[in-house]
Amino acid sequence: MSLEQEWAGLTPRDAIALQRKTATAVITEDQLPVVRTVAGVDVGFENKHTARAAVVVLDAATLEPVDHALARLPVSFPYVPGLLSFRECPVALRALTSLEVTPDLLLCDGQGIAHPRRLGVASHLGVLTGLPSIGVAKSRLVGTHDPVPDRRGAWVALRDGDEVIGAVLRTRQGVKPLFISPGHRLSLATALEWVMACVTRYRLPETTRWADGLASNRGQRWLDRLK
């Protein structure tokens, strides 16, 4: 049974209950293999009825693309803040299963445990696939933080009450920071190391730039670069 079939008919209340149950399986300690490939995962929406996922696998040393996949599925869950993984995971999983190269680490455009129930799309996808994953979000969903120093690589803790749920990371001087959190099978410190390892001269890591480009309406231009 596919994930979209398994989740068919879920109500928001059902989804919240499933989130809480699934969150107990999230691991926030380092359980990574030797990381030779990293993948960016992003989901866009062609219209209100169709979701499009892109996964681009990069060589971890050179950040050159080695594999990619696109998938489309009908949108089967309503837009509810905090429950976006139920819209995004089915099509992201479809794209991941289409790859020829299985990535060692996923960098997902979205939250990891920096989520009210500690199960953003990166954590949810990590548990579903068993792959180590990182949440790389452009905006904050939950938590508070101190100002981030304006220098490359500077970060401050993102806290929800007394709990550290992520970090606010300045990937380059003079740009808005990113919100980084463990997804599954790695620590916050390791998540930050890998995000910075994937950053070149842009605000976003190369994994996110490639996946976002393919998942968006600019997809054909990015596909042409892969030829």
N, C-alpha and C positions, 0 to 999 in steps of 0.2 A: 504494500500500500504506500502510495506517495504521501509526502508531508501535507500537500494541499488536500488530499482526500482525508487524511487523519484529522486535520484541523477543520474540516468542513462543518459548518453549523455552530462553531464556537461562538459564544456570546462574550462580550467584554468581561463579564463576571467570571466566566469559565477560564478565559485567558489569564486573568489575574491569578486565579487559583493555580493554574498550570505554571505560570511564572514563578510563583513562590516555591512550588515543588521542584522545578528544574533548577532554581538558584542554589539548592542544597548540593547539587552535583558540581558546582563551579569550584575549580582549584586555583588558588592564587599563590601558589608556590612554583618554583621553577621545575618543570618536567619537560624540558625541550630536548629534541634530538640535536645532532649537529645540524645547524641551520645553513643549508646550501641554497635554498630558494625561499623567497618571500613573495607573498601575493597580496595585491590590493583587491578589495571587494567593495563594490558600490552598487546601489540599486537606485534607478531612476524610474520615472513614470512617463510613458509616451502620451498617455491621456488618463482620465480617471478610471478607465477600465483595464489598462494594460501596464504591468510592471516589467521593467527590463533590467536584468542584472548583468554586470560585467565583472569578470575576474581576470586579472593579468598577473602572470607569474614572472618574477624577475630573478636573475642570478643575484644572490645575496652579495657577492663580491663586486660585481661590475654594475649592477642595477640595470642590466640590459634585459629586455623581454625574452623569455624562452617559450612561453605558451600563453594562450588566452582563450576565453570562452565567453559567449553571450547567450543569454536565455531570456525568453519571454513567457509570461503566464498571465492569465486573467487575475485581476485583483479580487480577492475573496474575503477580505476583512476590512471593516471600516477604519477610517483614520481616527485613532484615539491616541492622544499623547501618552507616552509611557508604554504603549502596546505596539510600537511600530515593527517589532520583530515578527509579529504575526502577519504583516503585510510583506515583509522583505525576505524572511528566511526561506520560504518555499522556492522562490525564484533564484535566490542566491545559491541554495543547495543544488538546484537543477544545473546552474552554470558550473559549480564546482565538480559535479559528477561527470561533466562533459570534458574535463581537462585530460590531456595525455600525461602531463607532469603534475604529480600531487605535491603541492607546496608543503614546506616544513613549518611555515608560520604565516598566519593571516593577519593583515592589518585592515580592519574594517572601518568604513566611513560611518561612524556612529559611536555609541557608548558601549563600554564594557560593563564593569560593576558600578560605574558612576551613574546610577539609576535608582529610583526610589525603592525598587525591590531587588536591586543588585543583579539585574538580568537585562542589560541592553542587548542590542543585536549582536555585538561581538561576542559577548558571553554566551548568548543563546546559540549562535552558530558554532561556537567552539564546542559546546556540550554535544550538539547534534552530530558534529563531524568527528569529535575526538581530537581535533587539531588545536595546537596552541594558537591563541588569538589575542589581538590588542584592539581596544577601542580608540579610534582617532577621530575626535569630534571637533567640529568648527565652533560649536557653541555649547554653553553649559545647560544641562538638564536639571541638575540638583547639586546642592552644596555651596559652600562659601570658601573664599580664599583671600589671601593678602595680595597686594600689588606684585606683579612680576617684574623683576629687573629687566631693563631694556638691553639685553645682550644675548647673543646666540647661545642656546643651550641652558639658559637660566630657567628655573622652575620653582614653583611653590606648591605646597600641598593643597589639594582640594578635599575639604572636610564636610561630612554630614554629621553634625553634632561633634562627638569625640572621635568619630571613625574617619580615617583617611581612606577615601574612595578613589583617589586618582591624583593627577598632577596637572597644573596649568603651565604649559611649556612654551617658551619663546624660541621658535625654531630659527629665527633670524632677527637681527636688530631692526627696529622700526616697523614691525608688522604685528598684527593681532596674534595673541597666543592661541595654542590648540589645547584641547582638553583630552588628556591621555589617561586611560585606565586599563588595568588588566582585564582581558576577556576571559581566558581560560588557560590553565597550565603554565602560568608564568607570573612573576612578581612585578610590582610597580617599577622597581629599579631596572629590571631587565626590559620591561616595556619601553621605558624611556631610552635606554641604550639603543634598542632596535629602531625606534622611531628616528632618532638622530642619525643612526647609521644609514637610513634611507633618505635623509634630507640632503639636497644638493644646494642650489642657490635660490630655491623657492620656499614659500611658507609651508607648503604641503610636502610630505614625503613623496618620493617618486611612485611608490605603490598606489597612493591615493590619487595622484595626478593621472596616472594611466587609467585606473579603474573609473574615476570620475569622468574622464574624457570619453571613454567607450560607452558608459551608461547614459550619457547625456545626448542631447540633440546634435552635438558636435561629433558624434561617434564615428562618422565616415572619415573625417579628417584624421582621427587617431588610428583607425583601421588601416588607412593608407600608409601610416608610418610603420606599421608592422609587416608590410609586404617586403 
